Amino acid sequence: MELLSYYGLFLAKTVTVVVAIAAIAILITNLMMRKRAQSGQLKIVHLDENYREMKDEMMLAGMEAHEQKLWHKAQKKKDKQQAKAAKQRAEEGLAVKKAKPTLFVVDFKGSMDAHEVSSLREELSAVMAVAKEQDEVLLRLESPGGVVHGYGLAASQLQRLRAKGIRLTVAVDKVAASGGYMMACVADRIVAAPFSIIGSIGVVAQIPNFNRLLKRNEIDVELHTAGEYKRTLTLFGENTEQGREKFQEDLNETHVLFKQFVHQMRPSLDIDRVATGEHWFGTQALDNGLIDAIGTSDDLIIDRLESHKVIAVRFTRRKKMMDRFTQSAASSAERLLLRLWQRGNKPLL
């Protein structure tokens, strides 16, 4: 009996040690996998296969049960014959049928700070690593614009495709304004939906000033700078005419750079006529030379299904819970601002 007690105690200790070691190993493995996934994950979706499956489902939905059976039987026979022919060609050493070119589909839905450019960089790098001369990229772009340096970098990422000779088409289904149009104009071809918002080649900055409120409440704010124009306009200090003039000068210089960039990308555009900060609907933008054709991204993809492999490339970054919450709140605020902007400039339907 005593021997059994010792054995049971030994067995319990052994099991405890084994379980503890296993738990530590699992914890270390999870931490390593989490660390690897922190930067994000590249996802590939075969849009052509998805479309064909949808087409087959819709076609089968209109058939009677016996017709569906016959269709499935014929399809299996066709697939078997194709597999047999491919195997025979391989065994006989015959040349494999020339592969279709690929249409890589990338999405960019830009926010004010253009933080999505980090994922765009990864997606374009992945495409450029495998793209051949006959391949193309379709960017489905949606953005009302935002900070200059963010959208400047996004446009520069698209220029990498241009420098490598990979044809780029930008499709605008909703809006590509200001910084969004800066990105779009890099493309070899811009296609926009009839009522999409295009243009707004201008620069805007708005700064509230609380100086009078602070003075009224006898609150002093001190701002110390080194350099005459280190600060031009401030939130809490008393702004000067000299500061306002310098601030406006900076805006004008940025506008000139914006115009030069657009004109460089689209030389046939009458830049002085369209770079007034105005925006146009798709059909109007076509008349003004801001885009090349009217259509939607769906039209472009369906047109390429027979001649191209169509692959969507997505890079999803790992987000913390707090980041998800703050980005959701920021997106809601941006949608509200866009709504107010549209209401003040164009009538709603």
C-alpha positions in Angstrom: 0.0 0.0 0.0 2.9 2.3 0.9 4.5 1.5 -2.4 1.4 2.5 -4.3 1.3 5.8 -2.4 5.0 6.6 -3.4 4.3 5.6 -7.0 1.2 7.8 -7.1 3.1 10.7 -5.7 5.9 10.2 -8.2 3.4 9.9 -11.0 1.7 13.1 -10.0 5.0 15.0 -9.8 6.0 13.7 -13.2 2.7 14.7 -14.8 3.0 18.1 -13.2 6.4 18.7 -14.6 5.4 17.4 -18.1 2.3 19.7 -18.1 4.4 22.7 -17.0 7.0 22.1 -19.7 4.2 21.7 -22.4 2.5 24.9 -21.2 5.8 26.8 -21.4 6.5 25.4 -24.9 3.0 26.3 -26.1 3.4 29.8 -24.7 6.8 30.3 -26.3 5.4 29.1 -29.7 2.4 31.4 -29.5 4.7 34.4 -28.7 6.9 33.6 -31.6 4.0 33.2 -34.0 2.4 36.4 -32.7 5.7 38.2 -33.2 6.0 37.0 -36.8 2.4 38.1 -37.5 2.8 41.5 -35.9 3.8 43.2 -39.1 0.8 41.7 -41.0 -0.2 39.1 -43.5 -0.3 39.0 -47.3 -3.5 37.5 -48.7 -4.1 36.4 -52.3 -7.6 36.0 -53.7 -8.2 34.6 -57.2 -11.1 36.9 -58.4 -11.3 35.1 -61.7 -12.1 31.7 -60.1 -14.5 33.4 -57.7 -16.3 35.0 -60.6 -16.6 31.7 -62.5 -17.9 29.9 -59.5 -20.6 32.6 -59.0 -21.4 32.4 -62.7 -21.8 28.6 -62.5 -24.0 28.9 -59.4 -26.3 31.4 -61.1 -26.5 29.2 -64.2 -27.3 26.1 -62.2 -30.0 28.0 -60.3 -32.0 28.4 -63.5 -31.8 24.6 -64.4 -34.0 21.7 -63.4 -32.6 18.9 -61.3 -32.0 16.6 -64.2 -30.3 19.4 -66.2 -28.0 20.1 -63.3 -26.9 16.4 -63.2 -26.2 16.4 -66.9 -24.2 19.7 -66.5 -22.1 18.3 -63.6 -21.5 15.1 -65.6 -20.3 17.1 -68.7 -18.2 19.3 -66.5 -16.4 16.4 -64.9 -15.8 14.9 -68.3 -14.3 18.2 -69.5 -12.1 18.6 -66.5 -10.8 15.0 -66.9 -10.0 15.5 -70.6 -8.1 18.7 -69.9 -6.1 17.1 -67.1 -5.3 14.1 -69.4 -4.2 16.4 -72.2 -2.0 18.4 -69.9 -0.4 15.2 -68.6 0.2 13.9 -72.1 1.8 17.2 -73.2 4.1 17.0 -70.2 5.1 13.3 -70.9 5.8 14.1 -74.5 7.8 17.2 -73.7 5.6 19.4 -75.7 5.6 23.1 -75.1 3.1 24.1 -72.4 0.4 26.5 -73.5 1.5 30.1 -73.0 0.4 31.4 -69.6 -2.1 34.2 -69.4 -0.9 37.6 -68.3 -2.0 38.6 -64.7 -4.1 41.5 -63.6 -3.2 42.3 -60.0 -6.0 44.1 -58.2 -5.0 46.4 -55.3 -7.3 48.4 -53.1 -6.5 51.8 -51.4 -9.2 53.4 -49.3 -7.4 56.4 -47.9 -7.9 58.3 -44.7 -6.8 61.9 -43.8 -3.3 60.8 -42.6 -2.9 58.2 -45.4 -1.6 55.6 -43.0 -2.8 52.9 -45.5 0.3 53.7 -47.5 2.2 51.2 -45.3 0.0 48.3 -46.6 0.2 49.7 -50.2 4.0 49.5 -50.0 3.9 45.8 -49.1 1.3 45.0 -51.7 3.2 46.7 -54.5 6.5 45.2 -53.5 4.9 41.7 -53.6 3.4 42.4 -57.1 6.7 43.8 -58.4 8.6 40.7 -57.2 6.7 38.5 -59.6 5.1 40.8 -62.3 6.1 40.2 -65.9 6.2 42.6 -68.8 2.7 41.8 -70.0 1.1 41.9 -66.5 -1.0 44.9 -65.3 -2.0 46.4 -62.0 -5.5 47.8 -61.3 -5.8 50.1 -58.3 -9.3 50.6 -56.9 -8.9 54.0 -55.3 -11.1 55.8 -52.9 -9.9 58.9 -51.1 -11.0 62.5 -50.4 -7.4 63.5 -49.8 -5.4 64.4 -46.7 -2.0 65.4 -45.5 0.5 66.4 -48.1 3.4 64.2 -47.0 1.2 61.1 -46.7 -0.3 61.3 -50.1 3.0 62.4 -51.6 4.5 59.1 -50.4 1.5 57.1 -51.7 1.9 58.7 -55.1 5.6 57.8 -55.0 4.8 54.2 -54.2 2.7 54.1 -57.4 5.6 55.7 -59.4 7.6 52.5 -58.6 5.3 50.6 -61.0 5.7 53.3 -63.6 9.5 53.2 -63.3 9.5 49.4 -63.7 7.3 49.5 -66.8 4.3 47.8 -65.2 1.1 49.2 -66.6 -1.2 50.8 -64.0 -4.9 51.6 -64.3 -6.7 53.5 -61.5 -10.4 52.9 -61.1 -12.4 55.5 -59.1 -15.9 54.3 -58.1 -16.6 57.0 -55.5 -14.0 59.7 -54.9 -10.4 60.6 -55.8 -10.0 64.2 -54.8 -6.9 66.3 -53.8 -4.3 63.8 -52.5 -6.5 61.1 -53.9 -6.2 62.6 -57.4 -2.4 63.1 -56.8 -2.3 59.3 -56.6 -4.6 58.7 -59.5 -2.7 60.9 -62.0 0.3 58.6 -61.8 -1.6 55.9 -63.6 -1.3 55.1 -67.3 -5.1 55.2 -67.4 -7.8 56.6 -65.1 -11.3 55.2 -65.3 -14.1 56.8 -63.1 -17.7 56.1 -62.5 -20.1 58.8 -63.9 -20.9 60.4 -60.5 -17.6 59.9 -58.8 -15.9 63.0 -57.4 -12.6 63.9 -59.2 -10.1 66.7 -58.9 -9.9 69.3 -56.1 -6.3 70.2 -57.1 -5.7 72.7 -54.4 -4.3 73.0 -50.9 -6.2 73.9 -47.7 -5.3 74.5 -44.1 -7.4 75.6 -41.2 -6.2 76.5 -37.7 -8.4 77.6 -34.8 -7.0 80.3 -32.5 -7.9 80.6 -28.8 -5.8 83.7 -28.0 -8.7 86.0 -27.3 -10.4 83.4 -25.1 -7.2 83.0 -23.0 -6.7 86.7 -22.7 -10.3 87.1 -21.5 -9.6 84.6 -18.8 -6.2 86.1 -18.0 -4.3 83.0 -19.1 -0.8 83.5 -20.6 0.8 81.2 -23.1 4.5 81.6 -23.9 6.0 80.3 -27.2 9.7 80.4 -27.7 11.3 79.7 -31.1 14.6 79.9 -32.8 14.3 80.8 -36.4 12.1 83.6 -37.8 9.5 81.3 -39.3 9.7 78.3 -37.0 6.1 79.0 -36.1 3.9 81.2 -38.4 0.3 80.6 -37.0 -0.3 79.1 -33.6 -3.3 77.8 -31.6 -2.8 79.9 -28.5 -0.5 82.8 -29.3 -1.4 86.1 -30.9 -1.0 85.7 -34.7 0.7 88.4 -36.7 0.2 89.6 -40.3 3.7 88.6 -41.0 2.9 85.1 -39.8 -0.3 84.9 -41.9 1.6 86.1 -45.0 4.3 83.4 -44.6 1.7 80.7 -43.9 -0.2 81.7 -47.1 3.1 81.7 -49.0 3.8 78.1 -47.8 0.3 77.1 -49.0 0.9 78.7 -52.4 4.3 76.9 -52.8 2.7 73.6 -52.0 0.0 74.3 -54.6 2.6 75.0 -57.2 4.4 71.7 -56.4 1.0 69.9 -56.6 0.3 71.4 -60.0 3.7 70.6 -61.4 3.4 67.0 -60.3 0.0 66.6 -61.9 1.2 68.3 -65.1 4.2 66.1 -65.2 2.1 62.9 -64.9 -0.6 64.2 -67.4 1.1 66.7 -69.8 -1.9 67.1 -72.0 -3.9 68.5 -69.1 -4.7 72.3 -69.1 -3.3 72.5 -65.5 -4.1 76.2 -64.9 -7.8 75.7 -65.8 -8.3 72.6 -63.6 -6.0 73.4 -60.6 -8.5 75.8 -59.0 -9.4 73.6 -56.1 -12.7 72.7 -57.8 -13.9 69.1 -58.1 -16.1 67.5 -60.8 -18.2 64.5 -61.3 -16.9 61.7 -63.5 -18.5 62.8 -66.8 -17.4 66.4 -66.2 -13.9 65.2 -65.3 -13.7 63.3 -68.7 -14.6 66.5 -70.6 -11.8 68.4 -68.6 -9.2 65.7 -69.4 -8.8 64.6 -65.7 -9.7 61.0 -66.6 -9.5 58.8 -69.6 -12.8 56.9 -69.6 -16.1 56.4 -67.8 -16.7 53.0 -66.1 -16.4 51.1 -62.9 -13.8 48.8 -61.4 -16.2 45.9 -61.9 -16.3 46.6 -65.7 -12.6 46.5 -65.9 -12.2 43.2 -64.0 -15.0 41.4 -66.0 -13.4 42.6 -69.3 -10.1 41.0 -68.3 -11.5 37.6 -67.1 -11.0 35.8 -70.4 -7.6 37.2 -71.3 -6.0 37.5 -67.8 -5.6 35.8 -64.5 -7.2 38.2 -62.0 -5.6 38.2 -58.6 -6.4 40.5 -55.7 -3.5 41.3 -53.4 -4.2 42.4 -49.8 -1.8 43.1 -47.0 -3.5 43.2 -43.6 -1.7 44.7 -40.7 -2.2 43.3 -37.2 -4.1 45.9 -35.1 -4.3 46.2 -31.3 -7.8 46.7 -29.8 -7.1 50.3 -29.0 -6.0 51.0 -32.5 -9.2 49.4 -33.9 -11.3 51.7 -31.7 -9.4 54.9 -32.5 -9.3 54.2 -36.2 -13.1 53.4 -36.2 -13.7 56.8 -34.4 -11.4 58.6 -36.8 -13.2 57.0 -39.8 -16.6 58.1 -38.5 -15.3 61.7 -38.1 -13.8 61.6 -41.6 -17.1 60.4 -43.1 -18.9 63.3 -41.3 -16.4 65.8 -42.6 -16.8 64.5 -46.2 -20.6 64.6 -45.9 -20.4 68.3 -44.8 -17.9 69.1 -47.5 -20.1 67.6 -50.2 -23.2 69.3 -48.8 -21.5 72.7 -49.0 -20.2 72.2 -52.5 -22.7 70.0 -54.4 -26.4 69.2 -54.0 -27.2 65.8 -52.5 -29.4 63.3 -54.5 
